[in-house]
Amino acid sequence: MDWALALTLPNAERRFSADLTRREFPHHVFWLERRLVRRGRVITVLRPAFNRYVFVPFDRAWRILREFWRVATLVTMGGNLARIPAAHVKALVSRCRPGCIIPVEYVPRWHQGDRVHIAGYGPMSGQRAVYDHSLNDDRSCLLINWMGQMARISVNDADIESELASRKRGRRRPQRRY
């Protein structure tokens, strides 16, 4: 069975999937696990791997568009409904864990306990910190000294530098005068 892509309303993938399950329509919504820091604790949440897209059966796509109000449109190419081969979707499903969760491995640039420096233009720029762990592919959890206690913060990986690299960059060689 070939598949089509339904474009849902913003942030409606979970509710649309529940509607399809309730009415016994086959479908696939693929998820990614994301780790976030909320109130100083690391939590795991599921986010859609393909924002706003739900895989629905090709032969029932127009019926789903008419019967469900959380569908904005169907993906078309050249005026025709885009057909996704069953082999592609099957390969994607075979890689997933139960619940259509796509496994993702994050390889951090630093190890726990490494001393780092927060760069960038954020409110914590210029602070020294201790690397704790990676949250996901673009954010990490750092420990900073905040009012005498070690506090966890979430920082974009692009704003983290090795403390040694930031020291080297800060030193300038005196220029010679001729």
N, C-alpha and C positions, 0 to 999 in steps of 0.2 A: 504494500500500500504506500503510495507516494504521499508526501506531506506538503502543506502550504503554510505560510506564515501569517498569523493574525496580529495586527498592530493594536495593542490595547490602549486604553486611556492611561494617562500618567499614573504610575504607582498602583495599577489595578491588576497586576499579574496574579497575585495570590488569590484575590477575590474572584477573578475570572476563572482561574483554575478550579476553585471550589464550586463555582456554578457549573462548569463542564463536568466535574466529577459527580455532582448531584444529579445531572441529567444523563449520566453514563455515556458521555462522548469521550473517545480516546484522544489524548493530547499529551504534550510534553512541555514542561517548563523547567529549564535548567538553572541550577543555583550554584553560587559560590559561597564558601564560608569566609566571613570577614571577622577579624578580631579588632575590637574597638576598646578604648578606655572610656568608661563612664563612671563618674564619681569616684575615681581612683581605683576602680576594679576593671580587670580585663574580662570582657564578655564576648561571646561568639554569636554573630547574627548571620542569617542567610540573606543574600542579595541576589537578584536575578543576574545570570551570566550574560544574557542578551536583554538589555533593558527594553521593556514594552513589547517584546516578541514572544508569542506562544505558537508552538508547532501544532497544527490541527490537520486532520485527514483532508487530503486534496478533494475527494469526492463530496465532502460535507462542508466545505469552506463557505460557500455562499449561503447555505442554510444557517450556519453559525453566525455569519454576519447579520442576517435578518433577525434571528431570534435572541441574540444576546446584546444588551445595550452597552456593555463595557468594551466592545470592539470598536475601534475608531475606523479601521479599514483593513483590507487585505493587501499584501504586497504583490504588486504586479510588475511585469516587465514587458514593455512594448504594448500595453493594453491588455495583455493576457495574464491570467493568474500565474504567479511564479511557482514552478513545480520543483520540489526538493526530492531527489531520489531517496528511496527507502534505505538504501545501503549507507548513505551518509548519516542519516538519523540513527540507524541501527549501530553504526560505529561509534557515534557519540554516546548513545545509551550504554553501550558495552563498557565504556571507560568510566562511567559514573558509579558512585556508591548508591545504595538504596535511597530513594527519594529524589533521584536525578541530581545529586550533588556532585559537581565536577571536582575531583581532587586537584589541589594546587599545592606545590611545594615552594616555600619561600627560602631562598638562600641569603641569609644576612651577610652584610659586608663586615660586620664586627662580631665579636664574641662577648658573652656576658662578662661584665666587669671591666671592659675596656673604657679608658678615659677618653671622652670625646668633647668637642666644642660645638656649640650651636651657632651656626652662621645664619645668613639670611636677614630678613627685615622684620621678623616677628617680634612679639613682646619679650621673648626669651633669648633673642640674639645676643651673642657675646658671653653667655653663661657657659660655665664648665659643667659637665654632667658625666654620669656613669651609664654606659649602655646596659640595658636590662634584657630586652628581647624584641624580636620582630613581631609586629602586629599583622601586617599583610605585605603585599608587594611594594607599597610606597610609604608606609608609616612604621615607625618604631617607637618603643616605649623606653624612656630615659628616666633616670633618677637624678633629681637636682636637690641641692641643699636649699630648702625654703624655710626660713625662720627657725633654723636649728634642727629641722627634721628633714628626712629624705622623702621627697614627694614624687609621685609618678606623673609624667606628662607624656602626651603623644605628640610626636614631631615628624614632619615630612622628612623622608630620607635625603632629599636634595639639600636640606639645611644642616645636615650633620657632617662634621669633618673630624678627622683624627686630631687629637690634641697636638701631636707632634707636627703635623702638617700646618696647623694654624699658627704654631710658634715660628716655624721656618718662614712662613709667608709674612709674618709680622716684622721680622728683622730686615733691615735694609743695610746694605753695605754703604759706608760713607763714600761719597763721590770725590774723586781726586781733582784737585784744581791744578791746572797747568799754567 
